[in-house]
Amino acid sequence: MDWLFAPFEVAFVQRALWGGLLVSCVCALAGTWVVVRGMAFLGDAMSHGMLPGVAVAALLGGNLILGAAISCAAMAFGVSMLGRSKRFAPDTAIGLLFVGMLAAGVIIVSRSQSFAVDLTGFLFGDVLAVRSGDLLYLGVALVIALVVAVLGHRAFVASTFDPRKAHTLGLHPKAAQVALIGLVTLAIVASFHVVGTLLVFGLLIAPPAAAMYWSDRIPVVMVLAALIGAVSTAVGLLISWHAQTAAGATIAAVAVGSFFLSAIIAALRDRFGARRMGAASVAALAALPLVGCGSGESAVVEETPHGFVAGAEEMAETQSRLIVADAGTGEMRVVDLLTEKVAPIDAFAVKAGSAQTPSAGTAPGAVQLAGDGRFGFVSSGGRLSIVDSGAWTVDHGDHRHYYSAPIRAVGSGETSVGGLSGAGRSSAAPGASGATEPGDAGGPSGAPGSSGAVVSAHSDPVVVAVVSDVGETMVFDRAALGDGVVSEPRRIDGIAVPYAERLIVAGDAGRVEVRGRDGAAGEVQPATCPDPQGQAVTRRGVVFGCADGAIVVAQRDGSFVTEKIPYPAPPADRATAFTHRPGSTTLTALGGRNGVWTLDIRKKTWTLTPIADAVAVNTAGEGSSLLVLTRDGVLHGLDPVTGTETAHLALVPGPVADHAAIQVDPDRAYINDVRARTVHEIAYNDNLRVARTFPLDIAPSLMVETGL
């Protein structure tokens, strides 16, 4: 029976189950009256009438539930007012408001190019994304619905069957109608986050309609409807888990299926008699627990469910977070991009001047930060310290697991790993390398200007490789880091990047090797990479920046192949660091002070886009605009093919510091404003709109995004 219980051992499925149960109860209270009074069209119209409110709330960065409630309240008020007219039937007013509100919502959405994901969630819901706070809202909604249903029961019944008698008895049928519409509104607003507006109608109508076949007493119908909705939720989640279908849609489909099943059983009951059908129903129910247990063999119980990680909670969506650090003091913060909470790591701060004596030319206490998608690696004065952001994603190809764990320091501020002689001025995105400042002589060769600072970090499920700008890579045990243990790392000369259960290494002499995870000598590749600087991991392989272009190392049919992408002409300023959306095959890099590079791995092309005084660049890839921050504080959106400016935004008061960074994920971009102590969230597909700002109590000189 492991197949029956395994899905509900996962935390986010448990929350989805509780959310569905609460929604089923709320919808049963309101939906019963919708079915009894023939208000189905009104319910459908109300569910779609939320779109304008949700759209406005999303664009303004407000609460979606509040926006939905305001929009539904306006819809309910309009229906109540227009329904009093004697010139046309009430359904005419409902139809007009339905179309008008839906059209208004679509117009608002069409003005925002970045609303597509939110619109999908609005229409179809995301029951697996239910959080503890959502359960609290649903609990409050259930209490309010229960109070309204109990207090208004007598008036609802009387106005349903004989409005004139209700008026004679002083039960105020018009007020009862308004209260009933309010009850329906409450149910729809509370439910749309779980199954979406297109599917909320299923839970609102199907369970009460199915219950009507088994009783004609309204309280009993409500109880049966809640039970049918609860069973539909559990069965829908179970089917969704094993069949990999949309959970909200599956729940709604099971609820509608329960209606047709009830209709069929009721028809057979009426034809063959209640007693015989009752016995058959009992026999069928008794047989259900035997499904999957027909053989004499005992079931094999999996000790740990698929995807289980000790000390972490599996989530339904990406847990995006930012690790930010003050380069002067070493103080760090972790910003949760979902909850907007900021977690300090003061006890882990690398205080200025507290590190070992730095090398000549390095500012005392200067700090550098790199990230691998979960951990942040901080170098300062010969030390390397590590912080766990508590957010990461495991990609299994056909599906992904998203995890959340406590934010913590790994080891202590005094953890010494040796080999780092100072601090640098680079900043690295998760999945991308950091960059020395244009014009510096930093590089793997350890030439003047190399400081020993971390410049990048990359990981796979087993190891984490942290690269310094002296051409050395430290390889850590990733599982040990997850347990809070920092062991002595293996050291590899050259830039090493984990890929396909191997380490791809670019060495000083330009030699590229495929080694085992233990760093042992491996297969030397035919292509060379002179003076490697900058590296990235994409869906098409590992990319190294070379003096004469880029080299891509990829696994094809079990073997490794290399391919060179040369510069179109000898560049005046080569790319020394790559930035990109994690996994994207389009990389960007600064090309000196007069342009930015775009490297398209699929097309195997380099493009230099002229723009003066660029200090940071990134892109979401696959045709998205180049995001370029110039020293005057203006954020530019550039067409990646023609270089034409598509949008611009005066974002940061200039002149911008060298530590400026642009982090990009599939939905938003994040830019640090050091002087204002703020991080800006940019909707890059919506004319560079500032979606949110995150004020901090430190200067966010360094920044990496995790959880992706």
C-alpha positions in Angstrom: 0.0 0.0 0.0 3.1 2.3 -0.3 1.6 3.8 -3.4 -1.4 5.0 -1.4 0.5 6.7 1.4 3.9 7.7 0.0 2.6 11.0 -1.7 1.2 12.2 1.6 4.5 11.8 3.4 5.7 14.9 1.5 5.2 18.2 3.4 3.8 20.2 0.4 1.3 17.4 -0.5 0.1 17.4 3.2 -0.5 21.1 3.0 -2.3 20.7 -0.3 -4.5 18.0 1.3 -5.4 20.2 4.2 -6.0 23.1 1.8 -8.3 21.0 -0.3 -10.2 19.8 2.7 -10.8 23.3 3.9 -11.8 24.5 0.4 -14.2 21.5 0.1 -16.0 22.5 3.4 -16.3 26.2 2.3 -17.5 25.3 -1.1 -20.0 22.8 0.3 -21.6 25.5 2.4 -21.9 28.0 -0.5 -22.3 25.5 -3.3 -25.3 23.8 -1.9 -27.3 27.0 -2.1 -25.9 27.7 -5.6 -27.3 24.3 -6.7 -30.6 24.5 -4.8 -31.3 28.1 -6.1 -30.1 27.6 -9.6 -27.3 30.2 -9.3 -24.7 28.2 -11.3 -24.3 30.9 -13.9 -23.8 33.5 -11.2 -21.1 31.3 -9.6 -19.3 31.0 -13.0 -19.5 34.7 -13.6 -18.2 35.5 -10.1 -15.2 33.2 -10.5 -14.2 35.0 -13.7 -15.1 38.4 -12.4 -12.0 38.2 -10.1 -9.6 38.6 -13.0 -9.4 42.5 -13.0 -8.7 42.6 -9.2 -6.1 39.9 -9.4 -4.4 41.5 -12.4 -4.2 44.9 -10.7 -2.9 43.4 -7.5 -0.2 41.4 -9.4 0.9 44.5 -11.3 1.1 46.6 -8.2 2.8 43.9 -6.1 -0.2 43.6 -3.8 -2.0 40.7 -2.2 -3.8 38.7 -4.8 -6.5 37.5 -2.4 -7.3 41.1 -1.5 -7.5 42.0 -5.1 -9.8 39.1 -5.9 -12.0 40.0 -2.9 -12.4 43.6 -4.1 -13.1 42.6 -7.7 -15.7 40.0 -6.5 -17.3 42.5 -4.2 -17.7 44.9 -7.1 -19.2 42.1 -9.2 -21.6 41.1 -6.4 -22.7 44.7 -5.9 -23.3 45.1 -9.7 -25.3 41.9 -9.9 -27.4 43.0 -6.9 -28.1 46.5 -8.3 -28.8 45.4 -11.9 -30.8 42.4 -10.7 -33.5 44.8 -9.3 -34.4 46.1 -12.8 -37.7 44.8 -14.2 -36.7 45.5 -17.8 -34.7 42.3 -18.2 -34.0 39.0 -16.4 -31.3 38.7 -13.7 -29.2 36.4 -15.9 -28.9 39.3 -18.5 -27.2 41.5 -15.8 -25.0 38.6 -14.8 -23.9 38.0 -18.4 -23.1 41.6 -19.0 -21.0 42.0 -15.9 -19.4 38.6 -16.6 -18.2 39.7 -20.0 -17.3 43.2 -18.9 -15.2 42.1 -15.9 -13.5 39.4 -18.0 -12.7 41.9 -20.8 -11.3 44.4 -18.3 -9.1 41.8 -16.8 -7.8 40.6 -20.2 -7.0 44.3 -21.2 -5.1 44.8 -18.0 -3.1 41.6 -18.4 -2.4 42.4 -22.1 -0.6 45.6 -20.9 2.0 43.4 -19.0 4.2 41.0 -20.9 5.4 39.4 -17.7 1.9 38.4 -16.4 1.7 35.1 -18.3 2.9 32.9 -15.4 0.6 34.6 -12.9 -2.3 34.3 -15.3 -1.8 30.6 -15.6 -1.8 30.3 -11.8 -4.9 32.4 -11.7 -6.8 30.3 -14.2 -5.7 26.8 -13.1 -4.5 27.3 -9.5 -1.5 25.7 -7.8 -2.7 23.5 -5.0 0.8 22.2 -4.4 2.0 25.7 -3.6 -0.4 26.1 -0.6 1.5 27.4 2.4 0.9 27.5 6.1 -0.4 31.1 5.9 -2.9 30.1 3.2 -4.3 27.4 5.5 -4.8 30.0 8.1 -6.8 32.2 5.6 -8.8 29.2 4.5 -9.6 28.3 8.2 -10.8 31.9 8.8 -12.9 31.7 5.6 -14.5 28.5 6.8 -15.4 29.9 10.1 -17.0 33.0 8.5 -18.9 30.8 6.0 -20.2 28.6 8.7 -21.4 31.6 10.7 -23.2 33.1 7.7 -24.7 29.7 6.8 -26.0 29.0 10.3 -27.3 32.5 10.9 -28.9 32.9 7.5 -30.2 29.4 7.1 -33.8 30.2 7.9 -33.9 33.3 5.6 -32.1 31.4 2.8 -34.6 28.5 2.9 -37.6 30.8 3.0 -36.4 33.1 0.3 -35.5 30.1 -1.9 -39.0 28.4 -1.8 -41.3 31.4 -1.1 -39.9 34.9 -1.2 -43.3 36.4 -0.4 -43.8 34.4 2.7 -40.2 35.2 3.7 -41.0 38.9 3.4 -44.2 38.4 5.4 -42.2 36.6 8.2 -39.8 39.5 8.3 -36.9 37.6 7.0 -35.8 40.2 4.4 -35.3 38.1 1.3 -33.4 40.9 -0.5 -30.9 41.1 2.4 -30.7 37.3 2.3 -29.9 37.4 -1.4 -27.0 39.8 -0.8 -25.7 37.6 2.1 -25.9 34.6 -0.1 -24.0 36.3 -2.9 -21.4 37.3 -0.3 -21.2 33.6 0.8 -20.6 32.5 -2.7 -18.0 35.3 -3.2 -16.2 34.2 0.0 -16.0 30.6 -1.3 -14.7 31.6 -4.7 -12.1 34.0 -3.3 -10.9 31.4 -0.8 -10.7 28.6 -3.4 -9.2 30.2 -6.5 -5.6 30.0 -5.2 -6.0 26.2 -4.8 -7.7 25.2 -8.1 -8.0 28.5 -10.1 -11.0 30.3 -11.4 -11.6 27.9 -14.3 -11.7 25.0 -11.9 -13.2 26.4 -8.7 -16.6 26.0 -10.3 -16.1 22.3 -10.2 -15.7 22.1 -6.4 -18.4 24.7 -5.9 -21.0 22.8 -8.0 -20.1 19.1 -8.5 -20.0 17.9 -4.8 -23.3 19.5 -3.8 -24.9 18.3 -7.1 -23.7 14.8 -6.4 -24.9 15.0 -2.8 -28.4 16.0 -4.0 -28.8 12.4 -5.3 -28.5 11.0 -1.7 -30.6 13.5 0.4 -33.1 16.3 0.1 -32.3 17.9 3.4 -30.0 20.9 3.0 -27.8 20.3 6.1 -27.3 16.7 5.1 -26.5 17.8 1.5 -23.9 20.2 2.9 -22.2 17.5 5.0 -22.2 15.0 2.1 -20.9 17.6 -0.3 -18.0 18.3 2.1 -17.2 14.6 2.3 -17.3 14.2 -1.5 -15.1 17.3 -1.9 -12.7 15.9 0.6 -12.5 12.5 -1.1 -12.1 14.2 -4.5 -9.2 16.2 -3.0 -7.4 13.1 -1.7 -8.0 11.0 -4.8 -7.1 13.9 -7.1 -3.8 14.4 -5.3 -3.0 10.7 -5.4 -3.7 10.5 -9.2 -1.8 13.7 -9.8 1.3 12.3 -7.9 1.5 9.0 -9.8 0.2 10.3 -13.2 2.2 13.5 -13.1 -0.9 15.6 -14.0 -1.9 19.1 -12.8 -3.0 18.7 -9.2 -5.8 21.3 -9.2 -7.3 20.2 -12.5 -7.2 16.6 -11.4 -9.0 17.4 -8.1 -11.7 19.3 -10.1 -12.0 16.4 -12.6 -12.5 13.9 -9.8 -15.1 16.1 -8.2 -17.0 16.3 -11.5 -16.6 12.6 -12.0 -18.2 12.0 -8.6 -21.3 13.8 -9.9 -21.6 11.5 -12.9 -20.9 8.4 -10.7 -23.6 9.5 -8.3 -26.0 10.0 -11.2 -25.3 6.5 -12.6 -25.7 4.8 -9.2 -28.9 6.8 -8.5 -30.3 5.7 -11.9 -29.5 2.1 -11.2 -30.9 2.4 -7.7 -34.2 3.7 -9.1 -34.4 0.9 -11.6 -33.3 -2.1 -9.6 -34.4 -1.1 -6.1 -32.6 0.6 -3.2 -32.0 -2.6 -1.2 -30.1 -4.5 -3.9 -28.1 -1.4 -4.9 -27.3 -0.7 -1.2 -25.8 -4.2 -0.8 -23.8 -3.8 -4.0 -22.5 -0.4 -2.8 -21.4 -1.9 0.5 -19.7 -4.7 -1.2 -17.9 -2.3 -3.6 -16.7 -0.1 -0.7 -15.5 -3.2 1.2 -13.4 -4.3 -1.7 -11.6 -0.9 -2.1 -9.0 -1.6 0.6 -8.1 -4.8 -1.2 -7.0 -3.0 -4.4 -3.3 -3.5 -4.9 -3.2 -6.3 -2.2 -4.5 -9.2 -4.3 -1.3 -11.2 -4.4 0.0 -13.2 -1.4 3.3 -11.3 -1.6 4.0 -8.6 1.0 4.4 -5.1 -0.2 7.8 -3.6 -0.4 7.9 -0.5 1.7 10.5 2.1 0.7 12.4 3.3 3.8 12.8 6.8 2.5 10.4 8.4 0.0 11.7 9.6 -3.3 13.3 12.9 -3.0 13.6 12.8 0.8 16.4 14.9 2.3 17.0 14.8 6.0 16.7 18.2 7.6 15.0 19.7 4.6 11.4 20.2 3.6 10.4 19.5 0.0 8.4 22.4 -1.5 6.2 22.7 -4.5 8.0 25.6 -6.2 11.5 27.2 -6.4 12.6 28.7 -3.1 14.5 31.7 -4.5 16.8 33.6 -2.1 19.6 36.1 -2.3 22.8 36.0 -0.3 24.1 39.6 0.0 27.3 40.7 1.7 28.9 44.0 2.6 32.4 43.9 0.9 33.8 46.3 3.6 32.6 44.6 6.8 31.8 41.1 5.7 28.3 41.2 7.2 25.8 39.0 5.4 22.1 38.7 4.9 19.8 36.2 3.2 16.7 37.6 1.5 13.8 35.2 1.0 12.3 36.3 -2.3 9.0 34.5 -1.6 8.3 35.7 2.0 10.4 38.9 1.7 12.0 38.1 5.1 15.7 39.1 5.6 17.8 36.8 7.8 20.9 38.2 9.4 24.1 36.1 9.8 25.9 38.4 12.1 27.6 35.7 14.1 29.2 34.6 10.8 30.3 38.0 9.7 33.8 38.3 8.4 34.8 41.5 10.1 37.1 43.9 8.4 40.7 43.5 9.6 40.0 40.2 11.5 41.4 37.9 8.8 45.0 36.9 8.2 47.4 39.4 6.9 46.4 40.0 3.2 48.9 40.0 0.4 50.4 43.2 -0.9 47.9 45.4 -2.8 44.9 43.9 -1.1 42.7 46.0 1.1 42.5 44.7 4.7 39.3 42.8 5.3 38.1 43.0 1.8 35.5 40.3 1.0 34.5 38.3 -2.0 31.4 36.2 -2.6 30.5 33.3 -5.0 27.6 30.9 -5.0 26.7 27.5 -6.4 22.9 27.7 -6.2 22.7 26.8 -2.5 25.9 27.8 -0.7 27.6 31.1 -0.5 31.5 31.1 -0.4 33.1 34.1 1.2 36.8 34.8 0.9 38.7 37.3 3.0 42.3 37.7 3.8 43.3 34.0 3.3 40.1 32.5 4.7 37.1 30.8 3.1 33.8 30.8 5.0 30.6 29.2 3.9 27.0 29.9 4.4 24.0 27.7 3.6 21.1 29.7 2.2 18.8 26.8 2.9 17.3 26.8 -0.7 18.2 24.6 -3.6 16.8 22.6 -6.5 17.6 19.1 -7.6 17.0 18.5 -11.3 16.3 14.9 -12.4 15.7 15.8 -16.0 12.0 14.8 -16.3 11.1 16.4 -12.9 12.6 18.6 -10.2 12.7 18.7 -6.4 12.6 22.0 -4.6 14.0 22.1 -1.0 13.9 24.5 1.9 16.1 24.2 5.0 17.2 26.5 7.9 19.7 29.3 7.0 22.9 28.8 8.8 26.7 29.3 8.8 28.6 26.2 7.8 31.6 26.0 10.1 32.8 29.2 11.8 34.3 32.5 10.7 37.7 31.1 11.6 37.5 28.1 9.3 40.8 28.1 7.4 41.3 26.1 4.2 44.5 27.7 3.1 45.6 28.5 -0.4 43.8 31.9 -0.5 46.1 34.8 -0.2 43.7 37.7 -0.2 40.5 39.1 -1.5 39.4 40.2 -4.9 36.8 42.5 -6.5 34.8 40.0 -8.5 31.2 38.9 -8.1 29.7 35.6 -9.4 26.2 34.5 -10.2 25.0 31.0 -9.4 26.0 29.0 -12.3 28.3 31.7 -13.7 31.9 32.7 -13.0 32.9 35.9 -11.4 35.0 38.6 -13.2 38.1 40.5 -12.4 37.7 44.2 -13.2 38.4 45.0 -16.8 42.0 45.9 -17.3 43.2 43.7 -14.3 45.8 41.1 -15.0 44.0 38.5 -12.8 43.8 35.0 -14.1 44.7 31.4 -13.5 48.3 32.1 -14.0 48.6 34.1 -10.8 49.9 37.1 -12.6 50.0 40.5 -10.9 46.5 41.4 -9.9 45.6 37.8 -9.0 44.5 37.9 -5.3 43.4 34.4 -4.5 39.7 35.5 -4.1 36.9 33.1 -5.0 35.5 33.9 -8.4 33.0 31.1 -9.0 31.4 28.0 -7.5 29.7 25.1 -9.3 28.3 21.9 -7.9 26.6 18.6 -8.7 24.8 16.3 -6.2 28.2 15.0 -4.9 30.8 17.7 -5.0 31.2 21.5 -5.0 34.1 23.1 -6.9 35.2 26.6 -5.7 37.5 28.4 -8.1 40.0 31.1 -7.0 41.6 33.7 -9.3 45.0 32.1 -8.7 44.1 29.2 -10.9 43.3 26.7 -8.1 40.0 24.8 -7.5 39.0 23.5 -4.1 36.6 20.5 -4.3 34.3 19.9 -1.3 32.0 17.1 -0.3 28.5 18.6 -1.0 26.7 16.2 1.4 29.1 17.1 4.2 28.5 20.8 3.6 24.8 20.1 3.8 25.4 18.5 7.2 27.3 21.5 8.4 30.8 19.9 8.1 33.7 21.6 6.3 36.3 19.1 5.6 39.7 19.7 4.0 39.1 20.1 0.3 40.9 18.4 -2.6 43.0 20.9 -4.5 43.2 20.9 -8.3 45.5 23.1 -10.3 43.3 24.8 -12.9 39.7 25.7 -13.3 37.5 22.6 -12.4 33.8 22.4 -13.0 31.5 19.4 -12.1 29.6 18.0 -15.0 28.1 14.6 -15.9 29.6 13.0 -12.8 33.1 14.2 -13.8 35.3 17.2 -13.3 36.1 19.2 -16.4 39.4 20.9 -15.9 41.1 23.7 -17.8 44.7 24.1 -16.8 47.4 26.7 -17.1 48.9 25.3 -20.3 45.6 25.4 -22.1 45.0 21.7 -21.7 41.4 20.6 -21.1 40.8 17.3 -19.3 37.9 15.2 -18.2 38.7 13.8 -14.8 37.0 11.8 -12.1 35.4 13.5 -9.1 38.5 12.6 -7.1 40.6 14.8 -9.4 42.7 11.9 -10.8 44.2 12.4 -14.3 41.7 11.6 -17.0 41.1 12.0 -20.7 42.8 14.9 -22.4 40.6 16.7 -24.9 42.0 17.6 -28.4 41.0 21.2 -28.2 42.9 23.7 -26.1 42.0 26.7 -24.1 44.8 29.2 -23.7 44.6 31.5 -20.7 41.2 30.2 -19.4 39.2 32.9 -17.6 35.4 32.6 -17.0 33.4 29.4 -16.9 29.7 28.4 -17.0 27.5 25.3 -17.0 24.7 25.2 -19.6 22.3 22.6 -20.9 24.7 22.0 -23.7 27.8 21.5 -21.7 30.6 23.3 -19.8 31.9 26.6 -21.3 35.4 28.0 -20.7 36.4 31.5 -21.8 39.7 31.3 -23.7 42.1 33.9 -25.1 40.9 33.0 -28.6 37.2 32.4 -28.0 35.3 29.8 -26.0 35.5 26.0 -25.7 32.4 23.9 -25.0 32.8 20.4 -23.4 29.7 18.2 -23.6 28.7 14.6 -23.1 27.3 13.0 -26.3 26.3 9.3 -26.4 28.4 8.4 -23.3 31.6 10.2 -24.5 32.9 13.7 -24.2 33.4 16.0 -27.1 34.8 19.5 -27.3 34.0 22.3 -29.7 35.7 25.7 -30.2 33.7 28.9 -30.7 36.3 31.4 -31.9 36.0 35.2 -31.7 34.8 36.7 -35.0 38.0 38.9 -34.9 40.8 39.4 -32.4 39.0 41.3 -29.6 40.4 44.4 -28.0 38.8 43.3 -24.7 38.0 39.6 -24.3 35.4 38.1 -22.1 36.9 37.1 -18.7 33.7 36.2 -16.8 30.2 34.9 -17.9 26.8 35.8 -16.5 23.6 34.0 -17.5 20.3 32.6 -16.3 21.2 29.2 -14.7 21.0 26.5 -17.4 20.6 29.0 -20.3 22.7 28.5 -23.4 23.1 32.3 -23.9 26.0 33.8 -22.0 26.9 37.4 -21.5 30.1 39.2 -20.5 31.6 42.6 -20.2 33.7 43.6 -23.3 35.7 46.4 -21.7 34.1 49.8 -21.1 32.7 50.1 -24.6 30.6 47.0 -25.2 29.2 43.7 -23.9 29.6 40.2 -25.3 26.9 37.7 -26.1 27.9 34.1 -26.6 25.1 31.9 -28.1 26.1 28.2 -27.5 23.4 26.9 -29.9 24.3 29.2 -32.8 28.0 29.0 -31.9 28.4 32.8 -32.3 29.9 35.7 -30.5 28.2 39.2 -30.7 29.7 42.4 -29.4 27.0 45.0 -28.7 28.5 48.5 -28.3 27.4 50.4 -25.2 29.6 52.9 -23.2 30.6 52.4 -19.6 28.8 49.1 -18.9 29.5 47.8 -15.4 27.1 44.8 -15.3 25.3 42.7 -17.9 23.1 39.6 -17.9 20.3 38.0 -19.9 17.5 35.5 -19.5 18.6 34.0 -22.9 16.6 32.5 -25.7 15.9 35.8 -27.4 15.4 37.9 -24.3 16.8 41.4 -24.1 20.3 42.1 -22.8 20.2 43.8 -19.4 23.0 46.3 -19.2 23.7 48.6 -16.2 25.9 51.6 -17.1 28.0 53.6 -14.8 25.5 56.5 -14.8 23.0 54.1 -13.1 20.7 53.5 -16.1 19.5 50.0 -16.8 19.2 49.3 -20.5 17.3 46.7 -22.4 19.0 45.9 -25.7 17.9 43.7 -28.5 20.4 40.8 -28.6 20.6 40.7 -32.4 20.5 44.4 -33.5 21.7 46.0 -30.3 18.8 48.5 -30.5 17.6 49.8 -27.1 14.1 48.4 -26.3 13.7 50.0 -22.9 15.7 51.9 -20.3 15.2 52.8 -16.6 17.1 55.3 -14.4 17.5 52.9 -11.5 20.6 53.6 -9.4 22.0 57.1 -8.7 25.3 57.3 -10.5 28.2 56.8 -10.5 27.6 53.1 -10.0 30.2 51.1 -8.0 32.3 48.4 -9.6 30.5 45.8 -7.4 27.2 46.2 -9.3 25.7 42.9 -10.3 22.6 41.7 -12.2 21.2 38.3 -11.2 18.6 36.8 -13.5 16.2 33.9 -13.0 13.3 32.7 -15.2 10.9 35.5 -13.9 12.8 38.4 -12.6 16.2 40.2 -12.4 17.8 41.5 -9.3 20.2 44.5 -9.1 22.0 45.7 -6.1 22.1 49.4 -5.1 25.1 49.7 -2.8 24.6 53.4 -1.8 20.9 53.1 -1.1 21.3 49.7 0.6 18.6 48.2 -1.6 18.1 45.4 -4.0 15.7 46.1 -6.9 13.6 43.3 -8.4 13.0 44.0 -12.1 10.3 42.5 -14.4 12.6 42.4 -17.4 9.8 41.3 -19.7 7.6 44.2 -18.7 9.6 47.3 -19.9 12.0 46.9 -17.0 9.3 47.6 -14.4 10.5 47.7 -10.8 8.4 45.0 -9.3 9.7 45.2 -5.7 12.5 46.7 -3.6 14.2 45.0 -0.7 15.7 47.6 1.8 18.6 46.3 3.8 20.6 47.4 6.8 23.9 46.7 5.1 25.5 47.7 1.8 24.7 44.8 -0.7 28.1 45.1 -2.5 28.1 41.4 -3.3 25.1 39.3 -4.3 24.3 35.8 -5.5 20.9 34.1 -6.0 20.2 30.6 -4.7 17.4 28.1 -4.9 17.5 27.7 -8.7 
